[in-house]
């Protein structure tokens, strides 16, 4: 495979071998003609040559974790030169700000469309209806999750209804001891949810676990969801296995409960693995390999944990539009074998760490 073919085909659906894909990504992002200003400048300070030394998924650990630098650098510096100034940039999107000032990445149209197509395909596998209206309770504005959820109902033939969230305000209230104010805000959000759920025909409900639990305190919402909704998609905060089991089997027995897990720093997320094993309370997430992948490492040594062991999640993004490897996330998870042929690992039973980068982690409503 020539370098020209490798870089030109980076985002095509072909049967990549691991070394072919990783090599193509390194060639694209570190060639002077195609790499981004950020990585081309950073290459000089690396203690290795990415185009020569990075050939496998495991080699991504050679990279430093650069995500904190994304709080301050010009966004244009992240866009690869290989787009020749013609990149179709949908916008700038922020991290949630859970651990400090938000980090920013550029969402390019080619990746956006590719990610949506993959997610919609996974939804088909998980029994999401087509032609159904959606109600998404999620942050909009600088948050990529809201942008993704605004597009999916249209793609799948339905109408998208939304209730906006401001997770940063909720976290600020909680961190400053203003729990009553956060409580009032959350109830204000649920009031808006009730108005839409009761008045409109909603087939898919997208919400965070804390808000789902709040909805269960209102009988009229339980009735509306069990009567109308076909699938609840949860994400944005963790859900423990027992809560998931109770919601699925005792409170919303007529509704499929499906999880998603991701991060702005990988420009998207993963979907829950479909499973038919009776009594299994684990929720396994498979990544969009080879473009977004997971590792699970020991929090102290940063070495890979064994399959079945818990550790801290590391996320990697390698696409034509962005290179962001070796990002240590604020979550713990159990390492699970990835599907055959996929790079990295899958993760199960995700939960936040209590402290991250010397800050207390507050999930809030998102």
C-alpha positions as CSV (number, residue, x, y, z in Angstrom):
1,X,0.0,0.0,0.0
2,X,1.5,3.3,-1.1
3,X,1.5,6.3,1.2
4,X,-0.6,8.3,-1.3
5,X,-3.3,5.6,-1.3
6,X,-3.1,5.3,2.5
7,X,-3.7,8.9,3.3
8,X,-6.3,9.4,0.5
9,X,-8.3,6.4,1.8
10,X,-8.1,7.0,5.5
11,X,-11.8,7.4,6.0
12,X,-13.0,4.9,3.5
13,X,-14.7,1.6,4.3
14,X,-12.1,-0.9,3.5
15,X,-10.8,-4.0,5.2
16,X,-7.9,-2.3,7.0
17,X,-5.3,-4.4,8.9
18,X,-4.3,-2.8,12.2
19,X,-0.9,-1.8,10.9
20,X,-2.3,-0.4,7.6
21,X,-4.8,1.8,9.4
22,X,-2.5,3.1,12.1
23,X,0.2,3.8,9.5
24,X,-2.2,5.6,7.3
25,X,-3.4,7.8,10.2
26,X,0.2,8.7,11.2
27,X,1.1,9.5,7.6
28,X,-1.8,11.8,7.2
29,X,-1.4,13.6,10.5
30,X,2.4,14.0,10.4
31,X,3.1,14.6,6.7
32,X,3.9,18.3,6.2
33,X,1.5,18.4,3.3
34,X,-1.5,17.0,5.2
35,X,-1.0,17.3,9.0
36,X,-2.5,19.9,11.2
37,X,-0.4,22.9,12.4
38,X,-0.9,21.6,16.0
39,X,0.6,18.2,15.3
40,X,3.2,19.3,12.9
41,X,4.6,21.7,15.5
42,X,4.2,19.2,18.3
43,X,6.1,16.5,16.3
44,X,9.4,18.2,17.0
45,X,9.1,17.7,20.7
46,X,8.0,14.1,20.6
47,X,10.6,11.5,21.6
48,X,9.7,9.3,18.7
49,X,8.8,9.5,15.0
50,X,5.1,8.8,14.6
51,X,5.4,7.9,10.9
52,X,8.1,5.4,11.7
53,X,7.4,4.1,15.2
54,X,3.6,4.0,15.6
55,X,2.3,0.9,13.8
56,X,-0.2,-0.7,16.2
57,X,-3.0,0.4,18.5
58,X,-0.7,-0.3,21.5
59,X,1.8,2.2,20.1
60,X,-0.6,5.0,20.7
61,X,0.5,5.0,24.3
62,X,3.7,6.6,23.1
63,X,1.8,9.9,22.6
64,X,1.4,12.4,25.5
65,X,-2.1,13.3,26.6
66,X,-2.5,16.7,24.9
67,X,-6.2,17.4,25.6
68,X,-5.5,20.1,28.2
69,X,-3.8,22.1,25.5
70,X,-7.1,22.2,23.7
71,X,-8.4,24.8,26.3
72,X,-6.3,27.5,24.7
73,X,-5.0,26.8,21.2
74,X,-6.6,28.4,18.1
75,X,-9.2,26.0,16.7
76,X,-7.8,26.4,13.2
77,X,-4.6,24.7,14.3
78,X,-6.4,21.4,14.7
79,X,-7.6,21.2,11.1
80,X,-5.3,19.1,8.8
81,X,-3.7,20.9,5.9
82,X,-4.8,18.0,3.7
83,X,-8.2,19.7,3.4
84,X,-6.5,22.5,1.5
85,X,-8.4,25.2,3.2
86,X,-11.7,23.7,2.1
87,X,-12.7,21.8,5.3
88,X,-16.4,22.0,5.9
89,X,-16.4,22.9,9.6
90,X,-19.8,22.4,11.3
91,X,-18.6,24.2,14.4
92,X,-16.6,24.3,17.6
93,X,-17.7,22.0,20.4
94,X,-16.7,22.0,24.1
95,X,-16.1,19.4,26.7
96,X,-18.5,19.5,29.5
97,X,-16.2,21.5,31.8
98,X,-16.5,18.9,34.6
99,X,-12.8,19.2,35.5
100,X,-12.2,22.9,34.7
101,X,-12.3,25.2,31.7
102,X,-13.7,23.5,28.7
103,X,-11.6,22.0,26.0
104,X,-12.5,22.7,22.3
105,X,-12.4,20.6,19.1
106,X,-13.6,21.3,15.6
107,X,-16.4,19.1,14.2
108,X,-15.9,18.6,10.4
109,X,-18.8,17.5,8.2
110,X,-17.2,14.4,6.8
111,X,-16.7,12.9,10.2
112,X,-20.1,14.1,11.4
113,X,-21.8,12.3,8.6
114,X,-19.7,9.2,9.0
115,X,-20.3,9.0,12.8
116,X,-24.1,9.6,12.4
117,X,-24.3,6.8,9.8
118,X,-22.5,4.4,12.1
119,X,-24.6,5.3,15.1
120,X,-27.9,5.0,13.1
121,X,-26.8,1.5,11.9
122,X,-26.2,0.5,15.5
123,X,-29.6,1.8,16.4
124,X,-31.1,-0.5,13.8
125,X,-29.4,-3.4,15.5
126,X,-30.7,-2.3,18.9
127,X,-34.3,-2.0,17.8
128,X,-34.7,1.8,17.5
129,X,-37.8,2.5,15.5
130,X,-37.8,4.4,12.2
131,X,-40.4,7.1,11.5
132,X,-40.7,7.9,15.2
133,X,-40.5,11.3,16.9
134,X,-37.7,11.9,19.4
135,X,-37.6,13.9,22.6
136,X,-34.0,14.7,23.5
137,X,-33.3,16.2,26.9
138,X,-29.7,17.4,26.5
139,X,-27.4,20.4,26.3
140,X,-27.3,22.2,23.0
141,X,-25.0,25.2,22.2
142,X,-21.4,24.2,22.5
143,X,-22.1,20.6,23.4
144,X,-21.7,18.1,20.6
145,X,-24.2,15.6,22.0
146,X,-27.1,17.9,21.4
147,X,-25.9,18.5,17.8
148,X,-25.8,14.8,17.1
149,X,-29.2,14.2,18.7
150,X,-30.7,17.0,16.6
151,X,-29.7,15.3,13.4
152,X,-30.6,11.6,14.2
153,X,-34.5,12.0,14.3
154,X,-34.4,13.6,10.8
155,X,-32.1,10.9,9.5
156,X,-34.5,8.2,10.8
157,X,-37.7,9.8,9.5
158,X,-39.1,11.5,12.6
159,X,-39.5,14.9,14.2
160,X,-37.0,16.0,16.9
161,X,-38.4,17.6,20.1
162,X,-35.9,19.1,22.5
163,X,-35.5,20.3,26.1
164,X,-32.3,22.2,26.7
165,X,-30.0,21.7,29.6
166,X,-27.3,23.8,31.1
167,X,-25.0,21.2,32.9
168,X,-22.4,23.8,33.8
169,X,-24.9,25.8,35.8
170,X,-26.0,22.7,37.7
171,X,-22.4,21.8,38.5
172,X,-21.7,25.3,39.6
173,X,-24.7,25.2,41.9
174,X,-23.7,21.9,43.4
175,X,-20.0,22.8,43.8
176,X,-21.0,26.0,45.7
177,X,-23.5,24.3,48.0
178,X,-26.6,25.6,46.3
179,X,-28.3,22.3,46.1
180,X,-31.8,23.7,46.4
181,X,-31.2,25.9,43.3
182,X,-30.0,22.8,41.4
183,X,-33.1,21.0,42.6
184,X,-35.4,23.7,41.3
185,X,-33.6,23.7,37.9
186,X,-33.9,20.0,37.5
187,X,-37.6,20.0,38.3
188,X,-38.0,22.9,35.8
189,X,-36.5,20.6,33.2
190,X,-38.8,17.7,34.0
191,X,-41.8,20.0,33.8
192,X,-40.9,20.8,30.2
193,X,-40.4,17.1,29.5
194,X,-43.8,16.3,30.9
195,X,-45.5,18.9,28.6
196,X,-44.0,17.3,25.5
197,X,-44.3,13.7,26.5
198,X,-48.0,14.0,27.4
199,X,-49.0,16.2,24.4
200,X,-46.9,14.7,21.6
201,X,-46.4,11.3,20.1
202,X,-42.8,10.4,21.2
203,X,-41.2,7.1,20.2
204,X,-37.7,7.7,21.4
205,X,-36.7,9.4,24.6
206,X,-33.1,10.6,25.2
207,X,-32.2,11.6,28.7
208,X,-29.6,11.3,31.4
209,X,-29.9,8.8,34.2
210,X,-30.5,11.4,36.9
211,X,-33.4,12.9,34.9
212,X,-34.8,9.5,34.1
213,X,-34.9,8.8,37.8
214,X,-36.7,12.1,38.4
215,X,-39.3,11.2,35.9
216,X,-40.1,8.0,37.8
217,X,-41.4,10.2,40.7
218,X,-44.3,11.3,38.5
219,X,-47.0,8.7,37.7
220,X,-48.2,10.5,34.7
221,X,-44.7,10.4,33.1
222,X,-44.3,6.7,33.9
223,X,-47.7,6.0,32.2
224,X,-46.8,8.2,29.2
225,X,-43.4,6.6,28.7
226,X,-44.8,3.0,28.9
227,X,-47.6,3.8,26.6
228,X,-45.8,5.8,23.9
229,X,-42.1,5.4,24.0
230,X,-40.4,2.4,22.3
231,X,-36.8,3.1,23.3
232,X,-35.1,5.2,26.0
233,X,-31.6,6.1,25.2
234,X,-29.6,7.1,28.2
235,X,-26.1,8.7,28.5
236,X,-24.2,11.7,29.7
237,X,-23.9,10.3,33.3
238,X,-23.4,6.8,34.7
239,X,-26.1,4.3,35.5
240,X,-25.2,1.5,37.9
241,X,-26.4,-2.1,37.0
242,X,-29.0,-2.3,39.7
243,X,-30.7,1.0,38.6
244,X,-30.6,-0.1,35.0
245,X,-32.2,-3.4,35.9
246,X,-35.0,-1.7,37.9
247,X,-35.7,0.9,35.3
248,X,-35.9,-1.8,32.5
249,X,-37.8,-4.5,34.3
250,X,-39.9,-2.9,37.0
251,X,-40.6,0.7,35.9
252,X,-40.5,0.8,32.1
253,X,-41.1,-2.9,31.2
254,X,-42.6,-2.0,27.9
255,X,-39.7,0.1,26.7
256,X,-36.2,-0.9,25.5
257,X,-33.5,0.8,27.6
258,X,-30.3,1.5,25.5
259,X,-27.1,3.2,26.7
260,X,-24.5,5.2,24.9
261,X,-21.1,6.3,26.1
262,X,-18.7,8.8,24.6
263,X,-16.9,12.1,24.9
264,X,-16.5,15.3,23.0
265,X,-12.8,14.5,22.8
266,X,-13.6,11.6,20.4
267,X,-16.2,13.6,18.6
268,X,-19.0,11.2,19.4
269,X,-19.7,8.1,21.3
270,X,-20.4,4.4,21.4
271,X,-23.6,2.4,21.6
272,X,-24.5,-0.4,24.0
273,X,-23.8,-3.9,22.8
274,X,-26.9,-5.9,22.0
275,X,-27.0,-8.9,24.3
276,X,-29.5,-11.7,24.8
277,X,-27.9,-13.3,27.9
278,X,-30.6,-13.7,30.5
279,X,-30.0,-12.0,33.8
280,X,-26.9,-10.1,32.6
281,X,-26.9,-6.7,34.2
282,X,-23.7,-5.5,32.6
283,X,-23.8,-2.7,30.0
284,X,-21.0,-3.2,27.5
285,X,-20.0,-0.4,25.1
286,X,-18.3,-1.1,21.8
287,X,-16.4,1.7,20.1
288,X,-16.5,2.9,16.5
289,X,-13.4,1.0,15.6
290,X,-10.9,1.8,14.1
291,X,-11.7,5.5,14.3
292,X,-12.6,5.8,18.0
293,X,-11.2,3.2,20.4
294,X,-10.9,2.5,24.1
295,X,-8.1,1.2,26.4
296,X,-8.5,0.5,30.1
297,X,-5.5,1.1,32.3
298,X,-4.3,1.0,35.9
299,X,-4.8,4.6,37.3
300,X,-1.3,4.7,38.8
301,X,0.9,2.7,36.4
302,X,-1.2,3.5,33.2
303,X,-0.5,0.0,32.1
304,X,-3.3,-2.1,30.5
305,X,-5.4,-4.0,33.0
306,X,-6.4,-7.6,32.4
307,X,-9.6,-8.6,30.7
308,X,-12.4,-8.5,33.4
309,X,-10.5,-6.1,35.6
310,X,-11.5,-2.5,36.3
311,X,-9.3,0.5,35.4
312,X,-9.4,4.0,34.0
313,X,-10.7,4.6,30.5
314,X,-8.4,5.9,27.8
315,X,-10.0,7.1,24.6
316,X,-8.4,7.5,21.1
317,X,-9.6,9.3,18.0
318,X,-8.0,8.7,14.6
319,X,-9.8,9.9,11.6
320,X,-9.0,12.1,8.7
321,X,-10.5,15.2,10.5
322,X,-8.7,14.7,13.9
323,X,-5.9,12.9,15.7
324,X,-6.4,12.8,19.5
325,X,-4.8,9.7,21.0
326,X,-4.2,8.6,24.6
327,X,-6.8,10.8,26.3
328,X,-7.2,9.6,30.0
329,X,-10.9,10.1,30.8
330,X,-12.6,10.7,34.1
331,X,-14.2,7.3,34.1
332,X,-13.5,3.8,35.5
333,X,-14.8,0.7,33.7
334,X,-14.4,-3.0,33.4
335,X,-12.3,-4.2,30.4
336,X,-14.2,-6.4,28.0
337,X,-12.9,-8.1,24.8
338,X,-13.8,-6.0,21.7
339,X,-15.8,-7.6,18.9
340,X,-13.7,-9.7,16.5
341,X,-11.5,-7.5,14.3
342,X,-12.0,-4.3,16.3
343,X,-9.1,-2.4,17.7
344,X,-8.7,-1.7,21.4
345,X,-11.2,-3.0,23.9
346,X,-14.8,-2.6,24.9
347,X,-15.9,-1.2,28.3
348,X,-18.6,-2.2,30.8
349,X,-20.2,-0.7,33.9
350,X,-18.7,2.8,33.4
351,X,-18.6,5.0,36.5
352,X,-16.9,8.3,37.3
353,X,-13.8,8.7,39.4
354,X,-14.2,10.8,42.5
355,X,-11.2,13.0,41.7
356,X,-9.7,13.9,38.4
357,X,-6.9,16.4,37.7
358,X,-7.1,17.5,41.3
359,X,-10.8,18.4,41.0
360,X,-13.9,16.8,42.5
361,X,-15.9,15.2,39.7
362,X,-19.6,16.4,39.7
363,X,-21.8,14.9,37.1
364,X,-24.8,17.0,37.6
365,X,-27.7,16.3,35.2
366,X,-25.4,15.6,32.3
